[in-house]
Amino acid sequence: MNSKITLYADQNLIDGIKSYAKKHNTSVSKLVMHFFESTLKHENPNKTIPSKTSKLQGVLKGKISKEEYTAYLEKKHA
């Protein structure tokens, strides 16, 4: 279940993060959520993976090189 959170920040920071989110085709909410998840993961690395994330486990088969992933991202965001 999603809940609402209110954050206060400098207007220049808010404008910058909104621009970043738009450029990367995501939302500020998702960026904040990923930041919090990453922070908590580093705080407690043995904690279980969230259910939404665990559903993605095993989707990518094999290894992909950094160059292949970079090319994919460049094509996606071109």
TAVEN-V523050 format. One record per residue. N is the residue number from 1. NEAR is the number of other ideal C-beta (glycine too) atoms within 12 Angstrom. Layout:
# TAVEN-V523050
((N/NEAR) (N/NEAR))
This chain:
# TAVEN-V523050
((1/4) (2/8) (3/7) (4/8) (5/11) (6/8) (7/16) (8/8) (9/14) (10/10) (11/10) (12/10) (13/14) (14/17) (15/14) (16/16) (17/24) (18/20) (19/15) (20/18) (21/21) (22/15) (23/12) (24/17) (25/12) (26/19) (27/15) (28/23) (29/19) (30/18) (31/24) (32/23) (33/22) (34/20) (35/18) (36/17) (37/19) (38/16) (39/14) (40/17) (41/17) (42/12) (43/11) (44/12) (45/11) (46/9) (47/14) (48/12) (49/17) (50/17) (51/10) (52/13) (53/17) (54/12) (55/10) (56/11) (57/13) (58/10) (59/10) (60/11) (61/7) (62/8) (63/8) (64/14) (65/10) (66/10) (67/10) (68/14) (69/14) (70/13) (71/14) (72/15) (73/15) (74/11) (75/10) (76/11) (77/13) (78/7))
